[in-house]
Amino acid sequence: MSALSGGRAVFWSRLAAALRLLEAVTVTIPVVVLSQRFRFPVILREPAAVALPLFRAQEAAVVPAYYVFR
């Protein structure tokens, strides 16, 4: 006999699947924002003279996206 009855096992399986999907969306959205606004990850190879002005221009979108992505 399993530790969980049939109905409870299905519930927990569906909850786990929903949480995995939510995690995927939560990670994907900030990456898309960083890519569109800040040319991430290509910008990481650029010199500071190129990256910093772009960062300043897009700071309002880049900072929140970075903290969500992190």
N, C-alpha and C positions, 0 to 999 in steps of 0.2 A: 504494500500500500504506500503510495507516495505521500510526501509531507503536505502537499496541497491537493485539495479536491479538484475535480475537473473544471468547474466554473472559475474557481480562484486562480488556477494555473493559466487559463486562457486570459483572464483579466491581466495578470502580471506580465504575460508574454506580449500582449497588445500594448500595455503601458511602456514596456521596455522598447518596443519597436517605435512607438510614438516619440519617446525621448531621444532615441538615436536619430530619427528624422529631424527633430527640433535642433539637435546639436549640429547636424550637417547644415541646416539652413542658417543657424546662428553664426557659423564659421564662414560660410560662403558669402553672405551679404557684405561683411566688412572687407573681405578680399576684393570683391567686385568694386566697391567704393574706392578702396585704395588704388586699384588698377586704373580706374577711370580718371580719378582726380589727381593722382600723384605719380602715375606711371610706375607703380610698384610691381615687381621687384627690380625692374631695370634701373630705377633711380638710385638704387643702392650702389651701383657701379660708377655713378657719375661723381665728379668732383663737387666739393661743398659749394663752390661758386655757382653751380648749376642747380643743385638740390635745394639749397636754403631759400633762394628767391621763390622757387615753385612751392616749397613748404609754406612760406609766409602767405603766398597768394591763395592757397587752398587750406589753410590751417583750420578753419571752421569745420570742414568735413573730414580732414585727415586725422585730427587728434581723437575725436570720439570713435572713429572707425578703428584706429590703432588700439585703443583700450578695449574695445569689444573683441577684436581679433586676438589680442594678447591673452 
